[in-house]
Amino acid sequence: MSATLISLLLSVSPTQSVDCEGVYWHHLQGICTDDKGDIFWSFTTTLVKTDAGGKVICRIEVGNHHGDLCHHDKRIYVAVNFGRFNDSKGNADSWVYVYDAGDLSLVAKHEVQQVFHGAGGIGFRNGRFFVVGGLPDGVQENYVYEYDASFKFIMKHVIKSGHTLLGIQTATFAHDRWWFGCYGNPKILLVTDTDFQMKGRYETDCSLGIEGFSGTRLLVASGRCEKDKGCTGMVQTAFQDDRAGLQYQGKNRGDNK
C-alpha cells in the first residue's frame, strides 16, 4: 500500500478521511486501491479513479449496475449485474467487467452466471477471484463463488452466516481473513477464515466498501445521497478488532444512504 496514502490518512489528524471529488447520480457500491495508492470508486453507474487525496484522475459512465470492485495486476475487476438482483428464481445476469487501472478503458467481460442471485461484490486471493451477491428473504446462509484467473468456475462456498439483507455487498481478503459488508438495520460485517468458516458477525457498516490496508488497518468507505443533488463517497481507516469487528480511526463517518 502506498506510503502517500498512509501519510495522508494518518499523519494529519486521527479523524482524517479522504473524500472522492465530485457528485454522482447513484450511491457508492465499493472501493479498492492500487499499488500507487490511487483509489477506485464504483458509484453504480460511474466508475471513478482518484489519487490518494480524492482528486479525480479519470471517470467513465458504466452500465447499471456496477457493484463492488477489486484491483489485481494493473486491472480493475467489477462485479456487475444486469438482471433481477436478489430474485429467488435466479433471473440475474451476472458478469465481471475488467478495466485497465490506468485509464479505465474496458479490457474484458466475463460471464459469471453461477452467481444465482446476482453478482454484487468481488475479492481476490491466491490467483483466484471470489464473487458474492444477492440473497432472497429467509435464506440463512450466504454464498461465495470461486473462479480461476480466466474466470473458469471452480466451486460455490457456503457461509453459515445467518440471513443478511440482500446478501453480501462488498468483499476483501486482508489480514488472513475475509471481510464481507452487508446491508441491514443494523448493517452487518461478516468475518470468515480462508475456508469461509465464520469468525464473527458484527453490527458494523462496511456495506459501501472495504479494502485491506497496512498493519491491522483497513480502509472502509461511506457515503451520502441527497435528493436532487446526488451522491458522494469517502474512505477512512479502521483497525481490526476481534470483539467489535472494527474500530474506526475517527468519528467523522458519513451517513450511508
C-alpha positions in Angstrom: 0.0 0.0 0.0 1.3 3.4 -0.9 3.1 5.4 1.8 1.5 8.5 0.3 -2.0 7.3 1.1 -0.9 6.1 4.6 0.6 9.5 5.3 -2.4 11.4 4.1 -4.9 9.3 6.1 -2.9 9.0 9.4 -0.4 11.9 9.8 -2.6 14.9 9.7 -5.3 14.0 12.2 -6.8 11.0 13.9 -10.1 11.8 12.2 -8.6 12.3 8.7 -10.6 10.9 5.8 -10.4 11.1 2.0 -13.4 12.4 0.1 -14.0 11.5 -3.5 -14.1 14.6 -5.6 -17.5 15.1 -7.4 -21.1 14.2 -7.0 -22.7 11.2 -8.7 -26.2 10.1 -9.7 -26.1 6.8 -7.8 -24.7 5.6 -4.5 -21.3 4.1 -3.8 -21.0 0.3 -4.2 -17.4 -0.3 -3.4 -13.8 0.9 -3.4 -10.3 -0.5 -4.0 -6.7 0.8 -4.3 -3.7 0.0 -6.4 0.0 -0.2 -5.5 0.4 3.6 -6.2 -2.3 4.5 -3.6 -4.8 5.6 -6.2 -8.4 4.9 -5.2 -11.1 3.4 -7.4 -14.7 4.1 -6.6 -17.8 2.4 -8.1 -20.9 4.7 -8.0 -23.3 2.1 -9.6 -23.3 3.9 -13.0 -20.0 5.7 -12.8 -16.5 4.3 -12.3 -14.0 6.8 -10.9 -10.3 6.8 -10.4 -8.8 9.4 -8.0 -5.4 10.0 -6.5 -4.7 9.3 -2.8 -6.2 12.7 -1.9 -9.5 12.0 -3.7 -8.9 14.2 -6.8 -10.4 12.7 -9.9 -7.9 11.4 -12.4 -10.5 9.9 -14.8 -14.1 8.6 -14.8 -16.4 6.7 -17.1 -20.1 6.1 -17.3 -20.9 2.3 -17.0 -24.0 0.1 -17.1 -26.5 -0.2 -14.2 -25.4 -1.7 -12.1 -21.7 -2.0 -11.4 -21.1 -3.1 -7.9 -18.1 -3.7 -5.7 -14.6 -4.0 -7.3 -11.0 -5.2 -6.7 -7.6 -4.5 -8.1 -5.2 -7.1 -9.4 -2.2 -6.8 -11.7 -3.0 -3.4 -13.2 -6.6 -4.3 -13.8 -9.9 -3.4 -12.0 -12.4 -6.1 -11.7 -16.0 -5.1 -11.1 -19.0 -7.4 -10.1 -21.8 -6.5 -12.5 -25.5 -7.5 -12.6 -27.9 -6.5 -15.4 -30.7 -8.8 -14.4 -33.0 -9.0 -11.4 -30.9 -8.7 -8.3 -31.9 -10.9 -5.3 -34.5 -12.8 -7.3 -35.3 -16.2 -5.8 -35.7 -17.8 -9.2 -32.2 -16.7 -10.4 -33.2 -14.2 -13.0 -29.9 -12.4 -12.6 -27.4 -11.6 -15.4 -24.1 -11.8 -13.6 -20.7 -10.6 -15.1 -17.3 -9.4 -14.1 -16.1 -6.4 -16.2 -12.4 -5.8 -16.4 -10.9 -2.3 -16.8 -7.4 -1.0 -17.3 -6.3 0.6 -14.0 -4.5 3.3 -15.9 -7.3 4.9 -18.0 -10.3 2.8 -17.1 -10.7 1.5 -20.6 -12.7 -1.7 -20.9 -10.4 -4.8 -21.3 -12.7 -7.8 -21.0 -16.1 -9.1 -19.9 -16.6 -12.5 -18.2 -19.9 -14.2 -17.6 -20.3 -15.5 -14.0 -23.9 -16.8 -14.3 -23.3 -19.2 -11.5 -23.9 -16.3 -9.1 -27.5 -17.2 -9.0 -29.0 -14.2 -7.2 -26.9 -11.5 -8.9 -23.2 -10.5 -8.7 -22.6 -7.7 -6.2 -19.1 -7.9 -4.9 -15.7 -9.4 -5.7 -12.4 -10.1 -4.0 -9.1 -11.7 -5.0 -6.8 -14.2 -3.2 -4.0 -16.5 -4.3 -4.6 -16.3 -8.0 -8.4 -16.7 -7.8 -11.4 -14.4 -7.8 -14.3 -14.8 -5.4 -17.7 -13.3 -6.3 -20.6 -12.6 -3.9 -24.1 -11.3 -4.4 -27.7 -11.3 -3.5 -29.8 -13.4 -1.2 -33.6 -13.8 -1.1 -35.5 -13.3 2.1 -35.5 -16.2 4.5 -32.2 -17.9 3.3 -30.0 -18.4 6.3 -26.6 -18.7 4.6 -24.6 -16.7 2.1 -22.6 -17.9 -0.9 -19.2 -17.2 -2.4 -18.4 -18.3 -6.0 -14.8 -19.1 -6.8 -13.2 -18.7 -10.2 -9.7 -19.2 -11.6 -7.7 -16.4 -13.2 -9.6 -16.9 -16.5 -12.9 -17.0 -14.8 -13.5 -20.7 -15.1 -15.9 -21.6 -12.4 -14.4 -23.7 -9.6 -16.9 -24.1 -6.8 -19.5 -22.5 -4.6 -18.7 -21.9 -0.9 -21.3 -21.7 1.8 -21.0 -19.2 4.7 -23.1 -20.2 7.7 -23.8 -16.5 8.5 -27.5 -16.4 9.1 -29.6 -14.1 6.8 -28.2 -10.7 5.7 -30.4 -8.2 3.8 -29.8 -8.6 0.0 -26.8 -10.9 0.7 -23.3 -9.6 0.6 -22.4 -6.2 -1.0 -18.6 -5.9 -0.5 -15.7 -8.2 -0.1 -12.0 -8.2 0.6 -9.3 -10.6 1.8 -7.0 -8.9 4.3 -5.0 -9.9 7.4 -5.6 -13.6 6.8 -9.3 -13.4 6.7 -12.3 -12.4 4.6 -14.3 -9.3 5.3 -17.9 -9.0 3.9 -20.0 -5.9 4.1 -23.8 -6.3 4.2 -26.9 -4.1 4.3 -29.5 -4.3 7.0 -30.7 -2.4 10.0 -28.3 -2.5 11.6 -25.8 -3.1 8.8 -23.7 -6.2 9.3 -20.0 -7.1 8.9 -19.2 -10.8 8.4 -15.7 -12.1 9.0 -14.5 -15.6 8.0 -11.3 -17.6 7.8 -9.7 -18.6 4.5 -12.2 -21.5 4.2 -15.2 -19.3 4.8 -15.8 -20.6 8.3 -17.4 -17.8 10.5 -15.0 -15.9 12.8 -17.5 -13.2 13.7 -20.7 -11.3 12.8 -20.7 -7.7 13.9 -23.0 -4.7 13.8 -20.5 -2.6 11.7 -21.1 -0.9 8.4 -18.8 -1.8 5.6 -21.6 -2.1 3.0 -20.2 0.6 0.7 -16.7 -0.7 0.5 -13.8 -2.3 2.4 -10.2 -2.8 1.4 -7.1 -4.2 3.1 -4.6 -1.6 4.4 -1.3 -1.6 6.4 -0.7 -3.4 9.7 -4.1 -4.4 11.2 -5.8 -1.5 9.4 -8.5 -1.5 6.7 -10.0 1.2 4.5 -13.8 1.5 4.9 -16.0 3.5 2.7 -19.1 5.5 3.5 -21.3 7.9 1.5 -24.2 10.3 1.4 -27.0 10.8 -1.0 -29.2 13.9 -1.2 -32.4 14.0 -3.2 -32.0 16.0 -6.5 -28.3 16.6 -5.6 -26.6 13.2 -5.9 -24.2 11.0 -4.0 -20.8 11.3 -2.6 -18.2 9.0 -1.1 -15.3 8.9 1.3 -12.9 6.5 2.9 -11.5 6.3 6.4 -9.1 3.9 8.2 -10.3 1.3 10.7 -8.5 -1.1 12.9 -9.1 -4.9 13.2 -10.8 -5.7 16.5 -11.8 -9.2 17.4 -14.6 -8.0 19.8 -16.2 -5.3 17.7 -15.0 -6.3 14.2 -13.5 -2.9 13.5 -12.6 0.2 15.5 -12.7 3.4 13.4 -9.8 5.8 13.3 -12.1 8.8 13.7 -15.7 9.7 14.3 -16.5 11.6 11.1 -18.1 8.7 9.3 -20.6 9.7 6.6 -24.2 8.5 6.5 -24.7 5.5 4.2 -28.0 6.2 2.4 
